[in-house]
Amino acid sequence: CVLSVSSQVDKHQQSKDSVFFRDGKRRIDFILSYVDDRDGERKQERRREYEANLQKAGLELETEDQSVRFLLLFHQDIPMNWLFTPFRLPNHIMNPEPDYFTSPFNKGKIDFFLIDDKETFFPPSVRNRIVYYILARCAYHKEDSDDKNKKGIKRLLNNGTYGAAFPLHDSRYWKASRDPNSESERFSLYKHWARFFSFFKEQPLNLIRKYYGEKIGIYFAWLGFYTEMLFFAAVVGLICFLYGLFTFDDNVWSKEICSEEIGGNIIMCPLCDKTCGYWKLNSTCNSSWQSHMFDNVGTVFFAIFMGIWVTLFLEFWKRRQARLEYEWDLVDFEEEQQQLQLRPEYEIKCTSHRLNRVTQEMEPYFPVTSQFARTFLSGATVIFWISLIIACIIGVIAYRLAVYAAFASIMKDSPTNNIHMVGSLITPQLATSVTASCINFVIIMILNVMYERRVAIWITDMEIPKTHLEYENKLTVKMFLFQFVNYYSSCFYVAFFKGKFVGRPGDYIYMFGWSKLRNEECDPGGCLIELTTQLVIVMAGKQVWGNVQEALVPWLLNWWGSRKARSHPESLYSRWEQDHDLQNFSHLGLFYEYLEMVIQFGFITLFVASFPLAPLLALMNNIIEVRVDAWKFTTQFRRPVAAKAHSIGAWQEILNGVAVFSVVTNVSMAVLKYSRHVVFMVKFFVAWMIPDVPAEVKARVKRERYLIQQYLHNYEVENLKIQLSHKNDDCCSNPVDYPDISRHEVLSECL
């Protein structure tokens, strides 16, 4: 292990795209950066101890002395195929690695593995994951110190000892590296994946996995599959909408409402007390026509279709996920590795230890009383915030009632006089619904920012989950539960409660029983058009806001942060300086990506009967989302620390729960009381008929395990024979020649 420090480096002799140490041989796996300050003696001491311990752990270090100091770390150890040609990527991009028989790496059986070059045996994503594992657990205290809590790069980042810690991109994204030893995979990803005009191309999932790790690869595989399946829902939804549009003139009840002879002669009771007057039924002519576009016979068919579509989507995704698990060697990953890796924060904060019955080793643990107290406080906090949402919804309802009375009093005599330009298209209900939906959207976004950025993370950290998987699952449940209530509560109110508790003339029901505000009534055309308005504003607003936030904000921050570097000669802007000026990708960054898509999934499944065009809006958004996320990962963020994942985790169960709930909501809105058992039966029958794991994948997994065990057994037997033959060399005049096993013949056999 070597620590090389130099304060004068001739950077003109070193390629600015170099990802290697000064010797040009050892690859840089990780970057730690810091800035010396006047009051930094304690920080310097921490760094000295930490870096010394890193060397003891097997890392090699080299320091670049610049305005910001960088510490470089190195770890030592189909039919008619031509139809799809425009959508395909080159083979060297889609299949960067051959398909070998694989087995978890074991240093004790190193001769069994096909290692042509020790430096390239592990891909960069695996190397940076190994390095980060060491960084997260390495101490920065002296060996004789009593403070054993001084451990891990996360605490050193929090206290300012280091400014940043990140793996290194292998090249600039817009240009391949000049260094012939660099793979320039970042450039390949940008060229073939991260540009918007590649939206019709398939995704290079194997290259994504190789460069960013399995966890990010699984996310993009799921997002791409979800987008593909949305195409079918969008086509059927568009057909149903067009059916309502083309049968516009055949709607008998709308004609009767609009008729002067029928609707013009029906006088309706006032919709509010005192300020509202009597009104004629034909004043709701426009809203009745608008309701027909979304509420017609096609709506019933579409509700049933979406109940089946959501089941097919989830079942086919399980099959796709199982195939990826096999191809990416993740079949046995979770139980053997992820569950056994404790979070450094858990190890540090646990003061008690007990014997693990499985490993027979002492491990840290929290007493049950402490866990219960933390969980109780966490649950109480979530309930408080959900109560806050409900209070805001009640406030918006009160706004609806008050403003509706104001609108009705203005428009009761001559609806078009005061609102001349749009008066013929506006009713008091519609005006109230639009303004209330906009206010509700603003409230949703404010509560979202306050809860997800502060509260949810704080209470999850307070619970001190044991593993990274447990941490993510706890945070996922808290965030989704809150967002489910936040985003959908107003839609549930309009769909299932509004207009249901209004009473009758002479005996109206008032809000809270004592207020002067009568409970809301639906438009004569029904509440469905109001639900559509609510859904469009919240769903479309969220998608637009999300894309602006994801794309524009990182770009502006990077543009502002790199303004000094733009004035420097390009030859002095090293690879690690370029990456240092990019935005840091949070360890929860992928979590928010999943959350955004799952909330969208709820919109297109829970209330799709009220708005058949919702899947089309989601499809258009996701086509952009895939490329925006790819562009963001490739160009705007530092390279994330690679992580393994064999599935989409807790999101799978959440999607299943939303799917079941969507059948209830859509069938109820479509008034299919007698069809609701029928739809459930079809849903569960389809789920039962489609196996979660393809039979081909099951067979290949079993065969691979069998052959690997057979090869390992033969390998050990031959090694034992050779050892015994060497011991008998002195005793036997003619030693026996035992057959040798060719590693290359065994391991290069493709599946």
C-alpha positions in Angstrom: 0.0 0.0 0.0 1.3 3.4 -1.0 0.5 6.9 0.0 1.9 9.4 -2.6 1.6 13.1 -1.9 2.8 15.8 -4.2 2.1 19.5 -4.2 3.4 20.2 -7.8 1.9 18.2 -10.6 2.6 19.0 -14.3 -1.0 18.6 -15.4 -0.1 19.4 -19.0 1.6 16.0 -19.2 -1.4 14.3 -17.8 -4.6 13.8 -19.8 -7.5 15.7 -18.4 -9.6 12.6 -19.0 -7.2 10.3 -17.1 -8.9 8.0 -14.6 -5.6 6.5 -13.4 -2.9 7.3 -10.8 0.2 9.1 -12.0 1.8 5.7 -12.9 -1.0 5.3 -15.6 -1.7 1.7 -14.4 -3.7 1.8 -11.2 -7.3 2.8 -11.7 -9.0 5.5 -9.6 -12.0 4.0 -7.9 -13.1 6.8 -5.5 -12.5 10.5 -4.9 -12.4 12.3 -1.5 -12.2 16.1 -1.6 -11.5 18.7 1.0 -10.5 22.3 1.4 -7.8 23.3 4.0 -9.0 26.1 6.3 -7.4 28.1 9.0 -9.2 26.4 11.8 -8.8 22.9 10.4 -6.3 21.3 12.8 -9.0 18.9 14.2 -10.1 18.1 10.6 -6.5 17.4 9.6 -6.0 15.0 12.5 -9.2 13.2 11.6 -8.1 12.9 8.0 -4.6 11.6 9.0 -6.1 8.9 11.2 -8.8 8.0 8.7 -6.4 7.7 5.7 -3.9 5.7 7.8 -6.8 3.3 8.6 -7.8 3.1 5.0 -4.3 2.0 4.0 -4.5 -0.7 6.7 -7.8 -1.8 5.1 -6.0 -2.4 1.8 -6.6 0.9 -0.1 -4.0 2.8 -2.0 -4.1 6.6 -1.8 -2.6 9.5 -3.9 -3.1 13.2 -3.2 -3.6 16.0 -5.7 -2.8 19.3 -4.1 -5.0 22.0 -5.6 -7.4 24.7 -4.4 -9.6 21.8 -3.5 -7.5 18.8 -2.5 -8.4 15.4 -4.0 -7.6 12.1 -2.5 -7.5 9.3 -5.1 -8.4 5.8 -3.9 -7.6 2.5 -5.5 -8.7 -1.0 -4.5 -6.1 -3.7 -5.0 -8.2 -6.5 -5.3 -37.8 -12.6 -32.9 -39.8 -13.3 -36.1 -39.7 -10.4 -38.7 -36.8 -8.9 -36.8 -36.2 -6.3 -39.5 -39.4 -4.4 -38.4 -37.7 -3.6 -35.1 -34.4 -2.5 -36.5 -35.0 1.2 -36.1 -35.7 0.7 -32.4 -32.5 -1.4 -31.7 -29.1 -0.3 -30.5 -25.7 -1.7 -31.8 -24.8 -5.2 -30.4 -21.7 -3.9 -28.7 -23.8 -1.4 -26.7 -26.6 -3.8 -25.8 -24.5 -6.9 -24.9 -21.2 -5.7 -23.4 -20.4 -8.9 -21.6 -20.5 -12.6 -22.6 -22.9 -14.9 -20.8 -20.7 -17.2 -18.6 -21.6 -19.6 -15.9 -21.2 -17.6 -12.7 -20.6 -18.2 -9.0 -20.0 -15.8 -6.1 -16.3 -14.9 -6.0 -14.3 -16.8 -3.5 -10.7 -15.8 -3.0 -9.8 -19.3 -1.8 -10.8 -20.7 -5.2 -9.3 -18.0 -7.3 -7.8 -20.4 -9.7 -11.2 -21.6 -10.7 -12.2 -18.1 -12.0 -11.4 -16.8 -15.5 -9.1 -13.9 -14.6 -7.3 -12.5 -17.7 -6.4 -9.2 -15.9 -6.8 -8.7 -12.2 -7.3 -4.9 -12.8 -10.4 -5.5 -15.0 -11.8 -8.7 -13.4 -14.2 -6.6 -11.3 -16.1 -3.8 -13.3 -15.7 -0.2 -12.0 -19.2 -0.3 -10.5 -18.3 -3.3 -8.3 -14.9 -1.7 -7.4 -16.5 1.6 -6.2 -19.1 -0.4 -4.2 -16.3 -2.3 -2.4 -14.4 0.9 -1.7 -17.4 2.6 -0.4 -18.1 -0.3 1.9 -14.6 0.2 3.4 -15.0 4.0 3.6 -18.4 3.6 5.4 -16.9 1.5 8.2 -13.3 2.7 8.5 -12.5 4.5 11.8 -10.8 7.9 12.2 -9.7 7.5 15.8 -6.5 6.2 17.2 -6.3 2.6 18.1 -5.9 3.4 21.9 -8.8 5.9 21.8 -11.9 5.3 23.9 -14.3 7.0 21.4 -15.2 4.1 19.1 -18.0 6.0 17.5 -15.6 8.0 15.3 -16.3 5.8 12.2 -17.3 6.2 8.6 -17.1 8.6 5.7 -20.7 9.8 6.3 -19.8 11.4 9.6 -16.7 12.9 8.2 -18.8 14.5 5.4 -21.3 15.8 8.0 -18.7 17.5 10.2 -16.9 19.0 7.2 -13.7 17.0 7.4 -14.2 16.1 3.7 -16.3 18.1 1.3 -17.3 15.3 -1.0 -16.9 11.6 -1.7 -17.8 10.0 -5.0 -16.7 7.5 -7.7 -15.2 8.9 -10.9 -16.8 9.1 -14.3 -14.6 7.4 -16.9 -14.8 10.2 -19.5 -16.5 13.4 -20.5 -20.1 12.7 -21.6 -19.9 14.5 -25.0 -16.5 13.1 -26.1 -14.7 9.8 -25.7 -11.6 9.8 -23.6 -8.2 10.2 -25.2 -6.8 7.7 -22.8 -6.8 4.3 -24.7 -7.2 2.4 -21.4 -10.5 4.1 -20.5 -13.7 2.5 -21.7 -15.6 5.8 -22.2 -18.8 4.0 -21.2 -20.3 7.4 -20.0 -19.9 8.7 -23.6 -21.6 5.6 -25.0 -24.5 6.0 -22.6 -24.9 9.6 -23.6 -24.7 8.9 -27.3 -27.1 6.0 -27.4 -29.3 6.5 -24.4 -29.4 9.9 -22.7 -30.4 12.1 -25.7 -34.1 12.9 -26.2 -34.1 12.0 -29.9 -33.3 8.4 -28.9 -36.7 8.2 -27.2 -37.8 5.4 -29.7 -34.7 3.3 -29.0 -34.4 0.4 -26.6 -32.4 1.0 -23.4 -28.9 -0.5 -23.0 -29.8 -2.1 -19.7 -26.6 -4.3 -19.5 -24.4 -1.3 -20.0 -26.4 0.8 -17.5 -26.0 -2.0 -15.0 -22.3 -2.3 -15.7 -21.7 1.4 -15.3 -24.1 2.4 -12.5 -24.8 -0.9 -10.7 -27.8 -3.3 -10.5 -30.0 -1.0 -8.4 -30.2 1.8 -11.0 -30.3 -0.8 -13.8 -33.5 -2.4 -12.2 -35.1 1.1 -11.9 -34.6 1.9 -15.6 -35.7 -1.6 -16.6 -39.0 -1.1 -14.6 -39.5 2.4 -15.9 -39.1 1.2 -19.5 -41.4 -1.7 -19.1 -44.0 0.4 -17.4 -43.9 2.9 -20.3 -44.2 0.1 -22.9 -47.3 -1.2 -21.1 -48.8 2.3 -20.9 -49.0 2.3 -24.7 -51.8 -0.3 -24.7 -53.7 1.5 -21.9 -53.3 4.8 -23.7 -54.6 3.5 -27.0 -57.7 1.9 -25.4 -58.3 5.1 -23.3 -58.1 7.3 -26.4 -60.6 5.1 -28.3 -63.0 5.4 -25.4 -62.6 9.1 -25.3 -63.2 9.4 -29.1 -66.3 7.2 -28.7 -67.7 9.7 -26.3 -66.7 12.6 -28.6 -68.3 11.0 -31.7 -71.5 10.0 -29.9 -71.9 13.6 -28.7 -75.1 14.2 -30.7 -76.6 10.9 -29.7 -76.7 11.7 -26.0 -80.5 11.9 -25.3 -80.4 13.1 -21.7 -78.0 16.0 -22.7 -80.4 17.0 -25.5 -83.3 17.1 -23.0 -81.4 19.2 -20.5 -80.4 21.7 -23.3 -83.9 21.8 -24.8 -85.9 25.0 -24.1 -89.0 22.9 -24.0 -87.8 20.5 -21.4 -84.7 21.8 -19.6 -85.8 25.4 -20.0 -89.1 24.8 -18.2 -87.6 22.9 -15.3 -87.0 25.2 -12.3 -84.4 24.0 -9.8 -84.1 24.8 -6.1 -81.3 27.2 -5.0 -77.9 25.6 -4.4 -77.1 27.7 -1.4 -79.1 29.7 1.1 -80.0 33.4 0.8 -77.6 34.5 -1.9 -78.5 31.8 -4.5 -81.6 32.0 -6.6 -83.7 29.6 -8.5 -82.2 28.4 -11.8 -83.3 26.6 -14.9 -82.0 23.1 -15.7 -80.8 24.1 -19.2 -78.2 26.4 -17.7 -76.1 23.3 -17.2 -76.2 22.3 -20.9 -72.5 22.7 -21.5 -71.4 20.7 -18.4 -73.8 17.8 -19.4 -72.2 17.6 -22.8 -68.7 17.7 -21.3 -69.7 14.9 -18.8 -70.8 12.7 -21.7 -67.2 12.7 -23.2 -66.0 11.0 -20.1 -69.1 9.3 -18.7 -70.5 7.0 -21.3 -70.8 3.3 -22.2 -67.1 3.3 -23.2 -66.3 4.2 -19.6 -67.7 1.0 -18.3 -65.6 -1.0 -20.8 -62.5 1.0 -19.9 -62.9 0.4 -16.2 -63.1 -3.4 -16.8 -60.1 -3.2 -19.2 -57.9 -1.3 -16.7 -58.7 -3.9 -14.0 -57.2 -6.5 -16.3 -54.4 -4.3 -17.6 -53.0 -3.6 -14.2 -52.9 -7.3 -13.4 -51.1 -8.1 -16.7 -48.6 -5.3 -16.1 -47.7 -6.5 -12.6 -47.5 -10.2 -13.6 -45.5 -9.6 -16.7 -43.1 -7.3 -14.8 -42.5 -10.1 -12.3 -41.5 -12.4 -15.2 -39.2 -9.7 -16.6 -37.7 -9.1 -13.2 -37.0 -12.8 -12.7 -35.2 -12.9 -16.0 -33.1 -9.9 -15.0 -32.3 -11.5 -11.7 -30.9 -14.6 -13.5 -29.0 -12.7 -16.2 -27.5 -10.3 -13.6 -26.6 -13.0 -11.1 -29.0 -11.7 -8.4 -31.0 -14.8 -7.7 -29.6 -15.5 -4.2 -28.3 -12.0 -3.6 -30.7 -10.5 -0.9 -30.6 -13.3 1.7 -26.8 -13.9 1.5 -25.5 -10.4 1.3 -27.9 -7.5 1.7 -29.6 -8.8 4.9 -26.2 -9.3 6.5 -24.8 -5.9 5.8 -25.6 -3.7 8.8 -25.8 0.1 8.4 -22.8 1.9 9.9 -25.3 4.2 11.8 -26.9 1.1 13.4 -23.5 -0.3 14.4 -22.4 3.0 16.0 -25.6 3.7 18.0 -26.1 0.2 19.4 -24.6 -0.1 22.8 -25.9 -3.6 23.5 -24.7 -6.9 21.9 -26.1 -10.4 21.7 -25.2 -13.8 20.2 -26.5 -14.4 16.6 -27.9 -17.9 16.6 -27.1 -18.3 12.9 -23.6 -17.0 12.7 -22.7 -17.7 16.4 -21.1 -14.3 16.6 -21.8 -11.3 18.8 -23.8 -8.6 17.0 -25.2 -5.2 18.0 -28.9 -4.9 18.8 -31.5 -2.4 20.2 -33.5 -3.4 23.2 -37.2 -4.0 22.5 -38.3 -1.1 24.8 -36.2 1.4 22.9 -37.4 0.1 19.5 -41.1 0.4 20.6 -40.7 3.9 21.9 -39.0 5.1 18.7 -41.6 3.3 16.5 -44.5 4.8 18.6 -43.1 8.3 18.2 -42.6 7.8 14.5 -46.1 6.5 14.0 -47.6 9.4 16.0 -45.7 11.9 13.8 -47.1 10.3 10.6 -50.6 10.4 12.0 -50.2 14.0 12.9 -49.2 15.0 9.3 -52.0 12.9 7.8 -54.4 14.8 10.1 -52.9 18.0 8.8 -53.8 16.9 5.3 -57.3 16.1 6.2 -57.6 19.5 7.9 -56.4 21.2 4.7 -59.0 19.2 2.7 -61.8 20.4 5.0 -60.5 23.9 4.6 -60.7 23.6 0.8 -64.2 22.2 1.1 -65.2 25.2 3.1 -63.6 27.4 0.4 -65.7 25.6 -2.2 -68.9 26.3 -0.3 -68.2 29.9 0.4 -66.9 30.8 -3.1 -69.7 28.8 -4.8 -72.2 31.0 -3.0 -70.3 34.1 -4.2 -70.2 32.9 -7.8 -73.8 32.0 -7.8 -75.0 35.3 -6.4 -73.0 37.2 -9.1 -74.2 35.0 -12.0 -77.8 34.3 -10.9 -79.5 37.2 -12.8 -77.5 37.3 -16.0 -74.6 34.8 -16.1 -72.9 36.4 -19.2 -72.9 40.1 -18.2 -70.1 40.0 -15.7 -68.0 37.3 -17.4 -68.5 38.3 -21.0 -65.7 36.3 -22.7 -66.2 32.9 -21.1 -69.5 33.3 -19.3 -71.3 31.0 -21.7 -69.0 28.2 -20.8 -68.8 28.6 -17.0 -71.2 27.5 -14.3 -70.7 28.3 -10.6 -69.8 24.6 -10.0 -67.1 24.6 -12.7 -65.6 27.9 -11.6 -65.5 26.8 -8.0 -64.0 23.4 -9.0 -61.2 24.9 -11.1 -60.1 27.4 -8.5 -60.4 24.9 -5.6 -58.3 22.4 -7.6 -55.6 24.9 -8.1 -55.5 25.8 -4.5 -55.5 22.2 -3.5 -52.5 21.5 -5.8 -50.5 24.3 -4.2 -51.3 22.9 -0.7 -50.3 19.4 -1.9 -46.9 20.6 -3.1 -46.2 22.7 0.0 -47.0 19.8 2.3 -45.0 17.5 0.1 -41.8 19.6 0.4 -42.1 20.0 4.1 -42.8 16.3 4.8 -40.5 14.5 2.4 -37.4 16.7 2.8 -37.5 17.0 6.5 -40.0 14.9 8.5 -39.9 11.5 6.8 -36.1 11.3 6.8 -35.8 12.5 10.3 -38.3 10.0 11.8 -36.8 7.1 9.8 -33.3 8.0 11.0 -34.7 8.2 14.5 -35.9 4.6 14.3 -32.3 3.5 13.4 -33.1 0.6 11.0 -30.7 -2.3 11.0 -29.9 -2.7 7.3 -30.1 -0.5 4.2 -32.9 -2.6 2.9 -34.9 -2.1 6.1 -34.2 1.7 6.0 -35.5 2.0 2.5 -38.6 -0.1 3.3 -39.5 2.0 6.3 -39.0 5.2 4.5 -41.0 3.9 1.5 -44.0 3.1 3.7 -43.9 6.4 5.5 -43.6 8.4 2.3 -46.2 6.6 0.2 -48.7 6.6 3.0 -48.4 10.3 3.4 -48.4 11.0 -0.4 -51.3 8.7 -0.9 -53.5 10.7 1.4 -52.0 14.0 0.2 -52.5 13.5 -3.5 -55.6 11.3 -3.6 -57.8 12.5 -0.7 -59.4 15.4 -2.7 -60.1 13.0 -5.5 -61.7 10.5 -3.2 -63.8 13.3 -1.7 -65.2 14.3 -5.1 -65.7 10.7 -6.3 -67.3 9.1 -3.2 -68.5 11.8 -0.8 -69.4 15.0 -2.6 -73.2 15.2 -3.2 -74.0 12.1 -1.1 -75.0 14.0 2.1 -76.9 17.0 1.1 -80.4 16.3 2.4 -83.5 17.6 0.6 -85.4 20.9 0.2 -86.5 22.1 3.6 -84.2 19.7 5.4 -80.7 20.3 4.1 -77.5 19.0 5.8 -75.0 21.6 6.8 -71.2 21.3 7.2 -70.4 20.2 10.8 -74.1 20.4 11.6 -73.9 24.0 13.0 -72.3 26.1 10.3 -74.3 28.1 7.7 -72.6 26.3 4.8 -74.7 23.7 3.1 -72.9 20.5 2.1 -71.8 20.5 -1.6 -74.0 19.2 -4.3 -72.8 17.7 -7.6 -73.4 19.3 -10.9 -76.6 18.1 -12.5 -74.4 16.2 -14.9 -72.8 14.4 -12.0 -69.6 14.7 -10.1 -67.5 12.9 -12.7 -66.6 16.1 -14.6 -65.4 17.7 -11.4 -63.3 14.7 -10.6 -61.9 14.9 -14.1 -61.0 18.6 -13.5 -59.4 17.8 -10.2 -57.4 14.9 -11.7 -56.1 16.8 -14.7 -54.9 19.8 -12.7 -53.2 17.7 -10.0 -51.7 15.1 -12.3 -50.6 17.4 -15.1 -49.3 20.0 -12.6 -47.3 17.4 -10.7 -45.7 16.0 -13.9 -44.8 19.4 -15.3 -43.4 20.5 -11.9 -41.5 17.3 -11.6 -39.8 17.5 -15.0 -38.8 21.1 -14.4 -37.4 20.3 -11.0 -35.5 17.3 -12.2 -34.0 18.8 -15.3 -33.8 22.6 -15.0 -32.6 22.8 -11.3 -29.5 20.6 -11.6 -28.5 22.2 -14.9 -28.7 25.7 -13.4 -26.8 24.7 -10.3 -24.1 23.0 -12.4 -23.9 26.0 -14.7 -23.5 28.4 -11.7 -21.0 26.1 -9.9 -18.7 25.6 -12.9 -18.5 29.3 -13.8 -14.9 29.6 -12.4 -13.8 26.5 -14.3 -15.0 27.9 -17.6 -12.4 30.6 -17.5 -9.5 28.1 -16.9 -7.6 26.5 -19.8 -9.2 23.2 -20.7 -6.0 21.3 -20.2 -5.9 22.2 -16.5 -9.4 20.9 -15.8 -8.8 17.3 -14.5 -11.3 14.5 -14.6 -11.9 14.7 -10.8 -12.3 18.5 -10.9 -14.9 18.1 -13.6 -16.9 15.6 -11.6 -16.5 17.6 -8.4 -18.4 20.5 -10.0 -21.4 18.3 -10.7 -24.3 17.8 -8.4 -24.1 15.0 -5.8 -26.6 12.1 -6.3 -28.3 11.5 -2.9 -28.6 8.0 -1.6 -32.3 8.7 -1.7 -32.3 10.0 -5.2 -33.6 6.8 -6.7 -36.2 6.6 -4.0 -37.8 9.8 -5.2 -37.8 8.6 -8.8 -39.8 5.5 -7.8 -42.1 7.5 -5.6 -42.9 9.9 -8.5 -43.8 7.0 -10.8 -45.8 5.1 -8.3 -47.9 8.2 -7.5 -48.5 8.5 -11.2 -49.5 4.8 -11.3 -52.1 5.6 -8.7 -53.6 8.4 -10.8 -54.0 6.3 -13.9 -55.5 3.3 -12.1 -57.5 4.5 -9.1 -59.5 7.2 -11.0 -59.0 6.3 -14.7 -62.8 5.7 -15.1 -63.3 9.5 -14.8 -60.5 10.4 -17.2 -59.7 7.8 -20.0 -56.9 10.1 -21.3 -54.9 9.7 -18.1 -52.8 6.8 -19.5 -52.0 8.9 -22.6 -50.8 11.8 -20.5 -48.7 9.4 -18.4 -47.3 7.8 -21.5 -46.2 11.1 -23.0 -44.7 12.1 -19.7 -42.8 8.8 -19.3 -41.3 8.9 -22.8 -39.7 12.2 -21.7 -39.0 10.9 -18.2 -36.8 8.1 -19.3 -34.6 10.3 -21.3 -34.6 13.2 -18.7 -33.5 10.7 -16.0 -30.9 9.2 -18.3 -29.6 12.7 -19.3 -29.6 13.7 -15.6 -27.6 10.7 -14.5 -25.1 10.9 -17.3 -24.5 14.7 -17.5 -25.6 16.5 -14.4 -24.7 14.2 -11.4 -21.5 12.7 -10.1 -21.3 9.0 -10.6 -23.5 7.4 -7.9 -22.0 4.7 -5.7 -23.1 1.4 -7.2 -25.5 -0.7 -5.2 -27.1 -4.2 -5.7 -30.8 -4.9 -5.8 -32.6 -8.0 -7.0 -36.0 -6.3 -7.4 -37.8 -3.0 -7.0 -38.2 -3.8 -3.3 -41.2 -2.6 -1.3 -42.6 -0.8 -4.3 -43.7 -4.1 -5.6 -46.1 -4.7 -2.7 -47.3 -1.1 -2.9 -48.1 -1.5 -6.6 -50.0 -4.7 -5.8 -52.1 -2.9 -3.1 -52.9 0.0 -5.5 -53.9 -2.5 -8.2 -56.4 -4.2 -5.9 -57.8 -0.9 -4.6 -58.1 0.4 -8.2 -60.6 -2.3 -9.1 -62.8 -1.1 -6.2 -62.7 2.6 -7.1 -63.1 2.2 -10.9 -65.9 -0.3 -10.7 -67.7 1.8 -8.0 -67.4 5.0 -10.1 -68.7 3.1 -13.2 -71.7 1.9 -11.2 -71.0 -1.8 -11.9 -72.4 -3.2 -8.6 -73.1 -6.6 -10.1 -69.9 -6.7 -12.2 -67.5 -6.0 -9.2 -67.1 -9.7 -8.2 -66.7 -10.6 -11.8 -63.9 -8.1 -12.3 -62.1 -9.4 -9.2 -62.4 -13.0 -10.3 -60.9 -12.2 -13.7 -58.1 -10.3 -12.1 -57.1 -13.0 -9.7 -57.6 -15.7 -12.4 -55.2 -13.9 -14.7 -52.7 -13.5 -11.9 -52.9 -17.2 -11.1 -52.6 -18.2 -14.7 -49.3 -16.3 -15.3 -46.3 -17.7 -13.5 -44.1 -15.2 -11.7 -40.9 -16.8 -13.0 -40.7 -18.2 -16.6 -40.2 -21.9 -16.8 -37.2 -21.4 -19.0 -35.5 -19.2 -16.4 -36.3 -21.8 -13.6 -34.7 -24.5 -15.7 -31.6 -22.5 -16.5 -31.1 -21.5 -12.9 -31.3 -25.1 -11.7 -29.0 -26.3 -14.5 -26.4 -23.6 -13.8 -26.3 -24.5 -10.1 -26.0 -28.2 -10.9 -23.1 -27.7 -13.3 -21.3 -25.2 -11.1 -21.5 -27.7 -8.2 -20.3 -30.5 -10.5 -17.4 -28.4 -11.8 -16.4 -27.3 -8.3 -16.5 -30.8 -7.0 -14.3 -32.1 -9.9 -11.9 -29.2 -9.4 -11.4 -30.0 -5.7 -11.0 -33.7 -6.4 -8.3 -33.1 -9.1 -6.5 -30.7 -6.8 -6.5 -33.3 -4.0 -5.2 -36.0 -6.4 -2.4 -33.7 -7.5 -1.4 -32.9 -3.9 -1.4 -36.6 -3.1 0.7 -37.4 -6.1 3.3 -34.8 -5.1 3.5 -36.4 -1.6 4.1 -39.8 -3.2 6.8 -38.6 -5.6 9.6 -39.8 -3.4 8.0 -43.2 -2.9 6.8 -44.0 -6.4 9.2 -44.4 -9.3 6.5 -43.9 -11.9 4.1 -41.2 -10.7 0.6 -41.4 -12.1 -0.5 -38.7 -14.6 -3.9 -37.3 -13.6 -6.0 -35.4 -16.2 -5.9 -31.7 -15.9 -9.0 -29.5 -16.0 -8.9 -26.5 -18.3 -10.5 -23.6 -16.5 -11.1 -21.8 -19.8 -13.0 -24.7 -21.2 -15.2 -24.9 -18.1 -15.9 -21.2 -17.6 -16.2 -20.1 -21.2 -19.1 -22.5 -21.9 -22.0 -20.2 -22.7 -25.5 -20.9 -21.5 
